[in-house]
Amino acid sequence: MNSAVQYRLSELYFNIYPRLVNRFNPSAPHSISIYIDGDRHYPFWGRAVNSKMIISAHRLRNPQFYSRYYDIFLHELAHLVQQYTTQNLADVEWLGEGLADYVRYTYGSDNLNADWPMIEYRHTQNYNDGYKVTARFLIWLDYKYNSSVIDKLDQGLRDVTYKQNTTWKELTGKSVEDLWKDYSQNPDIIHHIPWI
């Protein structure tokens, strides 16, 4: 691996991961293993399960993708902190991926160069599209309400206490459908949030 990339990934791990653990899940693994897949066994940029992360080496060889890898690394670190199970995500995988992209956006330092900017709202989207679409909705929610809503959604998925029909209303006073309607009527509020 390119030594500069290795250094940057280490820097992200030691600087960002403890902050994620402290904010979201103090019981998350305090030591992780990272595997570089040079044989392209996995069709993903990255994958994280339990305390292990696999990163595809295919694009790590190309400097133009380095910045994107740093953000992907953050997304996968978020999954290691989440520690959700199949039981947790049976019907809400979209929310887990949206929360991981929320972390990637909020804690990322090079989102634009990583070719992973937050996408614009489109009327064809829905809150459960996952990844960037859901992340953008969560960032709006964070701005409109407060970050404790994000933290409690994450906790609810981990504890299997999240309920689609009641959790959103308990946290905000509105259903997720009503929140999405509010968001769709004023999605530009997100433009006031600075890049971190």
FENRA-V765858 format. One line per field, one symbol per residue. burial: 1 if it has 16 or more other C-alpha atoms within 10 Angstrom, else 0. Layout:
BEGIN
burial = ???
END
This chain:
BEGIN
burial = 0000100010011001110110011001000000000000000011111111111110010000011111111111111111110001100111111111111111111110010101001000011101111111111111000000110111111100010000110000001100110011001001000000
END
